[in-house]
Amino acid sequence: MEKFPFTNEGAAELVAALYALPDAALHVEADEAHADFADWLLKHFTFEPSQVAYLGSMSTSLLDFMGAQVAMAMRHRLALTLVKPEHKGLRDSKLIETKSNIDAGGNGSGGENASGSVTIEISY
């Protein structure tokens, strides 16, 4: 799969490409995102060197949480959105929020279901 720009539009294109995959291939992608979200991001997006460095310095707990949320959204083809300004703000600080409203459940057969959405929002 090609790499996409790390923009709102690039993320939307990636989600469309992923959701065009057969279920088995999409589940492999979801498993990879859940296992190592930073590596999965690097595999699918083009980043500036400073963005790669920032990604490498992020909390592993936060990355694990984000990967789990994104993976659940992917497995169930839920809305998955990146909200990121086009240009860096005047402040040097960056805030990354995972806004998830996923409701998930299981059945007696070991299956699962989910509804909702995940938004990754970056602000300065």
N, C-alpha and C positions, 0 to 999 in steps of 0.2 A: 504494500500500500504506500502511496506517495506521502510525503510530509506536507503539512499544511502550515500556513503562517499562524503564529500565536496571536490571533485577533478574534474578535467576536464572529466575523464572517468565516474565518478559517476554521474555528471550532464548529460552527454550524455545518460547514462542508464535511468535516471529519465525521460528525455524528450522522449526517446523511449517508456517507459512504459506509460507515459501520452498520447502520440499520438496513442497508441494502444487502448485507451479507446473509447467507443462510444461518439459521439458529445455531448450528454447531460451531461455525466459524466465529460468530458473534460471542458465543459463550467462551471460546478460547481467548478472545480479546478481553472479555470481562475478567477472566481468571488472571490474565497477565496484568491488567490494571490493578487488580486487588493485591496481587503478590508483590509488585514493586511499582508503585504509581509513578515515582520519579523517572524510572527507566522507561515506562510505558509512554510518558509524556515526551521524553527525548526521542523516542522511536517515531512518534507521530507528528511532532511540531518542529518547525525551524525556530531556533532561539538565538538571540544575540549572546555573545560570551558572558556578559554581565548577568543575563537571565539564567544561564546555565549555572553560574557561580551561586546565584541566589537560591536556585532550586537545590543545589548541593548543600546549602547551609540551613535549609528548612528543617523544622522539627520532624523527626521520623514518625512520632505519634500523630501529628497533624496529617502528614502524607498518607499514613495508614488509614486514618479516618476518611480522608478525601477519596482514596482509592476504593474503599469499601462502598461508599455512597455512590460513586460513579459506576462501579461494577454492578451494583444492584439496579441502578437506572438502566444500564446497558442491557442486562439480562432480560429486562422486561420492556425494553424499548420505550422507556419513559422519557419525558422531555428533559433534555440535558443541555444547559446553556452556560456560556462564558459571558460575563459582563465585565468588560475591561476598557478603560479609557484609551483612546488612540495615542495619547501622549502622556508622558510622565508628568505628574503634578509638580508644583513648586516645592512641596515638602519632600524630604528624602525618605520619610517613612512610608512603608507600604503596608496596607491592610488586606489580607486575603480571608474571605469568609466563605464558608460552605453553607448554603441555605438549602436545606432539604426538608421536604414534607412528605417523605415516603411512608406509606402505610404498608406493612408486609404481614403476611400470614402464611400458615402452612396447613396442609390437610393430612388426613390419616394415611394417605398413600405416599407420604414423603415429598409431595410436590409443594411448590410455593407460589404465591401470587403477590403482586405489589401494584400499587398505584401511587401517583404523585409526580414529583419532579425534583431535579437537583439543579441549583444554580451556583456556579463558582464566581464570586464577585471580587474583583481587585480594585482597590481605590488607593489614592495617595493623600 
